[in-house]
Each structure stands twice: as structure tokens, then as C-alpha cells.
Amino acid sequence: MNEKNKQKIIDLKSKEEEMDYDAWVEEISKANNKIIDEFEQFLKTEKLSKKTINRHINNVDTFANFYLTSYCYCGTIFDGYKNFSDFFGYWLITKYLGISKSFMIAMITTMKKFYTFLFLMGYIDENSCVDAFLTLTDGKEEWLEQLEM
């Protein structure tokens, strides 16, 4: 785990209102991308196909760098799971073109893998990981119903 990168993200979040918006987005995206790169290396150890790895990386990038950073400004990549209901139940459905049931399910799978990775690497504690999984499990059917509407 890169404790320095984790602290940088936490520090940047606290400086959000002090910094120029564009500079803040650029800095937090750089820090997020370092963690996303670590996640990619982790996925490679699972012997997944390149296509599957790319899908997971694109999904995490969408969540971290488009939703959390550029849209809702509502936390760090580490506590982003607290915003899953808004992300899956509103933002993904209304803002992301061409979303399908299979895409939504794949995104949920990605978030489970990603938050497992964050836990295994020491970026989040066990309670946060469990909360992320419970939110994903409990919300899945509701989000799929909202998608169909």
C-alpha cells in the first residue's frame, strides 16, 4: 500500500474549497489514477483476461474520476461507497448513455472487486469493506428496477 498516496487524497479532499477547481480535479485524479494502476496490477494477479481487466479499470475510473471527483465532490475514493445509492440509483442511470442491465451488474461486480482490493491493500478497514458490500447487495434490485423505469 502506498500510504503517501492515501494521505495525499485525504489532504486534497480537505483542501477542495481552498484550491482552484480545475487544479484540484487534476490533482485528485492523478492520485486516484495511482490507486487505479495498483488495482490493475492486482487484477493481473487474478489471471483475468485483458478485456475483463480493462472493463474493471474503466468502471473504477468512471466512478472515481467522473462521478466522485467531477460530479458530486462527495468524498474520497476510499469512502466513495457511501455514495453508491446516488451513483447507481441516479447518476449512472441518468448521466451515463447506453446503460443496460448487464452494464449495471458489471459495474456492481467491479465495485465489489475494487473495495475488496482497497481492503486487502489496507486502504480501508474491514467495516468499510463490509458496508460497501452490504450497500451493493441491498441496493442492486432497486437500482435495476429504477433502470427499467
Disulfide bonds with the S-S distance in Angstrom:
Cys72-Cys74 1.97
